[in-house]
Amino acid sequence: MTTKEDIKKQVRAAFDFRMAVRVYSDQKIPQEDLDYILDTAWLSPSSIGLEAWRFIVLEDKNIKEALKDAAWGAEYQLETASHFILLIAEKNARYDTESVKNSLVRRGLGEGEALAKRLATYESFQKNDMKTADNPRALFDWTAKQTYIALGNMMTAAAMIGIDSCPIEGFNYAKVNDILAQHGLINQEKEGIASMLSLGYRLRDPKHPRSRKPRSEVIFYDHSE
């Protein structure tokens, strides 16, 4: 029987294993393992249950080649990773859009007073709390940062079965969006790139050991009475 302590050790071991890998071996991730990793993105939580994202498994070598000039932080991963994933975020996810309404329909709140009350809550949230309702850049930042929940879940899920990964932000966002639009992967009026993720098996251990700030400098308790 697997105990809570067993699970804690497995998760901790996965975090100890994971490092940013930039050059991968030619070993391919089995499809069933890739599906498992992608499922953890699909099932990830999002703000107001919006799921304002898509995850594109990039397989076209021509698109990868085109991206190299714009994605300086992904040059070697684009060439060597078993799989390369683009995290795409929705634009203009205002409280009064079909996207927000559809998220409520999925959860059984898509009609009558329940729908009206929830939309009013979201309107107040965007207008008064986040102050994003009339700011397209702020709305995109809101949906883009939600994709990082899915990004972290994919990396952890991969590490738990011995698969390496590297999150990537080192690229020119405008150029990448243009390339993806030119190849029909995104509609720039509705969505844009948030980040990238490479997956595979490390060719060698990284040159430098992983380091972290002391735990005591990062984790705090307020000790309130």
Beta strands, then each sheet from edge to edge (+ up, - down):
strand 1: 53-58
strand 2: 83-90
strand 3: 164-168
strand 4: 191-200
sheet 1: 1+ 2- 4+ 3-
end
